[in-house]
Amino acid sequence: MRFPADPADPADPADPDHRDHRDHRDHRDDPDQHDERQPRATAPESATLHQALAGTGGLDTLLRDLTDRAVLAVAGAEACSITVRRDGRLLTVAGTGGLPSGLDQRQYENGDGPCVRAADWDAEQHAPDLSEEDRWPTYAAYALSKGVRSVLAVPLAVDGEADAALNLYAPTEGAFHGSREEARAFAANASGAINAALRIERERASAGDVRTALLSRSVIDQAIGILMAQERCTAQTALDTLRRVSQDANIKLRDLCGDLVARTTNGASGGASQGNGGAPGRRASQRR
């Protein structure tokens, strides 16, 4: 059973492009078809999830992959999303193609709902039948209008993110009664995968910052040397001059120094103090 097609959702679950990893769920209500279902990941098998996923395609790709895997791993789930709080507000960072539109956003606007509580309270939220749900009547009515009957939201332990949750949706009542442990195990492994990917991204960013800093330091040192030779001044005087020119011209010090080095290296500056291109040396002389 699938959610009704949502005109606002560009990824129609009935589209053949999205059918390959969901067709096995059409037989969930038929006990005789149990053996034809795609095998679900057990907790031990899922333990290597973060190792397999952390290096693939970046964090955004990882999150989308996790939502698809969650639908396959948790019995009863027809759609999945991931909620994270960033810059003081909750937002959905990934969702499956068959996710009815507005399910999470309506909760964020209301400031309450299963996803919001799971993320904010770090506590699992289960709504087995939204038609009888009295905790979030406005949200329940909206979700039912989208074909959603059951919701399970499980907190995610994500480093550096204050609040996060894995949200699972189903069109049938009591869809998650027998699979909440599966959802918890998947959420635990998903947290590990996300944290591994975050560490990789931080390391890459840190390495990039170090490279940028080293390159900046190198070009600044070269510019100081050029100015010392041109103006016959000390290194500190040359650096102070470059900083003043940088501030006056509203140009980053690194860019100013890079321009001076490039012009000097190419022989176009005539010693960096001649012509318009030799601004640092020329202005230094004018300040004496």
C-alpha positions as CSV (number, residue, x, y, z in Angstrom):
1,M,0.0,0.0,0.0
2,R,1.3,3.4,-0.9
3,F,0.5,7.0,-0.1
4,P,-1.8,8.7,-2.6
5,A,0.2,10.7,-5.2
6,D,0.8,14.2,-4.0
7,P,0.7,16.9,-6.7
8,A,3.1,19.0,-4.7
9,D,5.6,16.2,-4.5
10,P,7.8,16.0,-7.6
11,A,8.9,12.5,-6.8
12,D,5.8,10.4,-7.3
13,P,6.3,7.0,-5.7
14,A,4.3,5.5,-8.5
15,D,6.9,6.7,-11.0
16,P,8.9,3.6,-12.3
17,D,12.1,5.5,-11.4
18,H,11.2,5.2,-7.8
19,R,9.6,1.8,-7.9
20,D,12.6,-0.5,-7.8
21,H,13.4,-0.3,-4.0
22,R,9.7,-0.1,-2.8
23,D,7.8,-2.8,-4.8
24,H,8.5,-5.4,-2.1
25,R,6.3,-3.5,0.3
26,D,3.2,-4.1,-1.9
27,H,2.9,-7.6,-0.3
28,R,3.3,-6.7,3.3
29,D,-0.3,-7.4,4.1
30,D,-0.1,-10.9,2.4
31,P,1.5,-13.4,4.8
32,D,2.1,-15.8,1.9
33,Q,4.4,-13.3,0.2
34,H,6.6,-12.8,3.3
35,D,9.5,-14.7,1.7
36,E,9.5,-12.6,-1.4
37,R,10.3,-9.4,0.6
38,Q,13.7,-7.9,0.3
39,P,15.9,-9.0,3.2
40,R,16.0,-6.4,6.0
41,A,19.3,-5.5,7.7
42,T,19.7,-6.8,11.2
43,A,21.4,-4.8,13.9
44,P,24.8,-6.6,13.5
45,E,24.7,-6.2,9.7
46,S,23.8,-2.5,10.1
47,A,26.7,-2.0,12.5
48,T,29.0,-1.4,9.5
49,L,26.6,1.1,7.9
50,H,28.6,4.2,8.9
51,Q,31.8,2.6,7.5
52,A,30.2,1.8,4.2
53,L,28.5,5.2,3.7
54,A,30.7,7.8,5.3
55,G,33.0,8.2,2.3
56,T,30.3,8.3,-0.4
57,G,29.3,11.5,-2.1
58,G,29.3,13.8,0.8
59,L,26.9,14.4,3.7
60,D,23.9,15.4,1.5
61,T,24.1,12.2,-0.5
62,L,24.6,10.1,2.7
63,L,21.5,11.6,4.3
64,R,19.3,10.9,1.2
65,D,20.7,7.3,1.1
66,L,19.9,6.8,4.8
67,T,16.3,7.7,4.3
68,D,15.9,5.2,1.5
69,R,17.7,2.5,3.5
70,A,15.4,3.2,6.5
71,V,12.3,2.5,4.4
72,L,13.8,-0.8,3.5
73,A,15.1,-1.7,6.9
74,V,12.0,-0.8,9.1
75,A,8.9,-3.0,8.5
76,G,5.8,-0.9,7.9
77,A,7.7,2.3,6.8
78,E,6.6,3.8,3.5
79,A,8.5,7.1,3.7
80,C,11.2,8.6,5.8
81,S,12.8,12.0,6.5
82,I,15.6,13.4,8.7
83,T,15.0,16.5,10.9
84,V,17.9,18.6,12.2
85,R,18.0,21.9,14.1
86,R,20.4,24.4,12.4
87,D,20.8,28.0,13.2
88,G,18.1,27.8,15.8
89,R,15.4,26.3,13.6
90,L,14.3,22.8,12.6
91,L,14.4,21.8,9.0
92,T,14.2,18.6,7.0
93,V,17.6,17.8,5.5
94,A,16.7,14.7,3.5
95,G,13.6,12.7,2.6
96,T,12.5,9.8,0.4
97,G,10.9,10.4,-2.9
98,G,7.5,9.2,-1.7
99,L,7.3,11.5,1.2
100,P,4.0,13.5,1.1
101,S,4.8,17.2,1.0
102,G,4.4,19.4,4.1
103,L,4.4,16.7,6.7
104,D,7.5,18.0,8.6
105,Q,7.1,21.7,7.7
106,R,3.6,21.7,9.2
107,Q,5.1,20.6,12.5
108,Y,7.8,23.2,12.4
109,E,5.3,25.9,11.8
110,N,3.1,24.7,14.7
111,G,6.1,24.2,17.0
112,D,5.0,20.7,17.9
113,G,4.5,17.2,16.5
114,P,6.2,13.8,16.6
115,C,9.3,14.9,14.7
116,V,9.6,18.1,16.7
117,R,9.3,16.3,20.1
118,A,11.7,13.6,19.1
119,A,14.3,16.1,18.1
120,D,13.7,18.6,20.9
121,W,13.1,16.2,23.8
122,D,15.5,13.5,22.6
123,A,12.6,11.0,23.2
124,E,11.0,8.6,20.8
125,Q,7.5,9.5,19.6
126,H,5.0,7.0,18.3
127,A,1.6,7.8,16.9
128,P,0.1,4.4,15.9
129,D,-3.2,5.8,14.7
130,L,-3.4,9.5,13.9
131,S,-7.2,9.3,13.6
132,E,-7.2,8.8,17.4
133,E,-4.3,11.1,18.2
134,D,-5.0,14.0,20.6
135,R,-1.5,15.3,21.2
136,W,-1.3,17.1,17.9
137,P,-4.8,17.5,16.5
138,T,-4.0,20.1,13.8
139,Y,-1.0,18.1,12.6
140,A,-2.9,14.8,12.8
141,A,-5.7,16.1,10.6
142,Y,-3.2,17.4,8.0
143,A,-1.2,14.1,8.0
144,L,-4.4,12.1,7.5
145,S,-5.4,14.3,4.6
146,K,-2.0,13.3,3.0
147,G,-2.7,9.6,3.5
148,V,-0.5,9.1,6.6
149,R,-2.0,7.0,9.5
150,S,1.1,6.1,11.6
151,V,4.2,8.0,12.5
152,L,7.4,6.9,14.4
153,A,10.1,9.5,15.2
154,V,13.3,8.3,16.7
155,P,16.0,10.7,18.0
156,L,19.4,10.8,16.3
157,A,22.6,11.3,18.3
158,V,24.4,13.6,16.0
159,D,27.7,15.3,17.1
160,G,27.6,19.1,16.9
161,E,23.8,19.2,16.2
162,A,21.6,20.1,19.1
163,D,18.5,18.2,17.8
164,A,17.9,15.6,15.2
165,A,15.4,12.8,14.5
166,L,14.7,10.0,12.0
167,N,11.0,10.2,11.0
168,L,9.1,7.2,9.6
169,Y,5.6,7.3,8.0
170,A,3.1,4.7,7.1
171,P,-0.5,4.8,5.5
172,T,-1.8,2.0,7.8
173,E,-2.8,2.0,11.5
174,G,-0.3,0.3,13.8
175,A,2.3,-0.1,11.1
176,F,5.2,0.1,13.6
177,H,3.9,-2.0,16.4
178,G,6.4,-4.8,15.6
179,S,9.3,-2.8,14.2
180,R,10.1,-0.1,16.8
181,E,13.3,-2.0,17.8
182,E,14.3,-2.1,14.2
183,A,13.9,1.6,13.9
184,R,15.9,2.2,17.1
185,A,18.8,0.0,15.8
186,F,18.7,1.7,12.4
187,A,18.7,5.2,14.0
188,A,21.7,4.2,16.2
189,N,23.7,3.1,13.1
190,A,22.5,6.1,11.1
191,S,23.8,8.4,13.8
192,G,27.2,6.6,13.5
193,A,27.2,7.1,9.7
194,I,26.3,10.8,10.0
195,N,28.9,11.4,12.6
196,A,31.6,9.6,10.5
197,A,30.6,11.8,7.5
198,L,30.7,14.9,9.6
199,R,34.1,14.1,10.9
200,I,35.4,13.6,7.3
201,E,33.9,16.9,6.2
202,R,35.4,18.7,9.2
203,E,38.8,17.1,8.5
204,R,38.6,18.1,4.8
205,A,37.6,21.7,5.8
206,S,40.4,21.9,8.3
207,A,42.9,20.6,5.9
208,G,41.7,23.2,3.4
209,D,42.0,25.9,6.0
210,V,45.5,24.9,6.8
211,R,46.5,24.9,3.1
212,T,44.9,28.3,2.6
213,A,46.7,29.7,5.7
214,L,50.0,28.3,4.5
215,L,49.6,29.8,1.0
216,S,48.5,33.1,2.5
217,R,51.5,33.2,4.8
218,S,53.9,32.3,2.0
219,V,52.6,35.1,-0.4
220,I,52.6,37.7,2.5
221,D,56.2,36.8,3.4
222,Q,57.2,37.2,-0.3
223,A,55.5,40.6,-0.5
224,I,57.2,41.7,2.7
225,G,60.6,40.7,1.2
226,I,59.9,42.6,-2.0
227,L,58.9,45.7,-0.2
228,M,61.9,45.5,2.1
229,A,64.2,45.4,-1.0
230,Q,62.3,48.3,-2.7
231,E,62.0,50.6,0.3
232,R,65.1,49.5,2.3
233,C,63.0,49.0,5.4
234,T,62.5,46.4,8.1
235,A,60.1,43.5,7.9
236,Q,57.8,45.0,10.4
237,T,57.7,48.3,8.6
238,A,57.0,46.5,5.3
239,L,54.2,44.5,6.9
240,D,52.7,47.6,8.5
241,T,52.7,49.4,5.1
242,L,51.0,46.5,3.4
243,R,48.3,46.4,6.1
244,R,47.7,50.1,5.8
245,V,47.4,49.9,2.0
246,S,45.1,46.9,2.3
247,Q,42.8,48.8,4.7
248,D,42.8,52.0,2.6
249,A,42.1,50.2,-0.6
250,N,39.6,47.8,1.1
251,I,41.5,44.8,-0.4
252,K,42.3,41.6,1.5
253,L,46.0,41.6,2.6
254,R,46.5,38.2,1.0
255,D,45.1,39.5,-2.4
256,L,47.2,42.7,-2.2
257,C,50.3,40.7,-1.5
258,G,49.5,38.2,-4.2
259,D,49.1,41.0,-6.8
260,L,52.5,42.5,-5.7
261,V,54.3,39.2,-6.0
262,A,52.7,38.4,-9.4
263,R,53.6,41.7,-10.8
264,T,57.2,41.5,-9.5
265,T,57.6,37.9,-10.7
266,N,56.3,38.8,-14.2
267,G,58.6,41.9,-14.3
268,A,55.5,44.1,-15.0
269,S,55.8,46.2,-11.9
270,G,59.3,47.6,-12.5
271,G,60.0,47.1,-8.9
272,A,56.4,47.4,-7.6
273,S,56.9,51.1,-7.0
274,Q,56.4,52.3,-10.5
275,G,53.1,52.7,-12.3
276,N,49.7,52.1,-10.9
277,G,50.4,48.4,-10.3
278,G,53.1,49.2,-7.8
279,A,50.7,50.7,-5.2
280,P,52.2,49.2,-2.0
281,G,55.8,50.5,-2.7
282,R,54.6,53.8,-4.1
283,R,52.3,54.6,-1.3
284,A,54.9,53.6,1.2
285,S,57.2,56.2,-0.3
286,Q,54.5,58.8,-0.1
287,R,53.9,58.1,3.6
288,R,57.6,58.8,4.5
